């Protein structure tokens, strides 16, 4: 790949990369290269101003989305988005969210620069399970559990069998875990509403085998570990890049 592209993958703009290169501050495999268009290996070792950099072709992070924030990288009306919590360098790499959470919903959002991975994780074909924790109005019971297992008929679709685990049930309010493999618009809220229990709060805890890190407060993020990344690629039958 072109040297300036490789350097920009570290988070520099293309023009910053060009300047760094032509000023002789970039070493590839221990040699100073001053031509931004030089052809270099994708995995070449890079040193800039004496610091060694590690170019990863793709970056994957988890973020704890707060309520009131859009799952998007920009909003033309100026609303806050999950991108507001990430450094510029990651955004320049083209990182984007895997699927969406409603504005009022909190919890786990995975973001990746690998569009194909993102596509597979939300595609119905791969049936990736998502786990939500919901607080709902009224007392959940076994009838609701069966309705989730059977599938609920809506005007526009019938939900695939889903799991409902009741954690606490009182006349006023219940708490439950919901396991769904689809991602239709407002799906969990609509399913709970359909069995007579409107959602009060909804929080996503898990996507496939990736659980929201309990050390992340709302608005905080971290890179996925190598092990987490490997699991996502194995799940979606892709080769890690
Ligand atoms: N189901 C919903 O209703 N909302 C979400 O944000 C995610 C799942």
Boltz pocket constraint, residues with backbone or C-beta under 6 A from the ligand:
constraints:
  - pocket:
      binder: B
      contacts: [[A, 100], [A, 101], [A, 102], [A, 103], [A, 105], [A, 184], [A, 185], [A, 186], [A, 187], [A, 188], [A, 189], [A, 190], [A, 202]]
      max_distance: 6.0
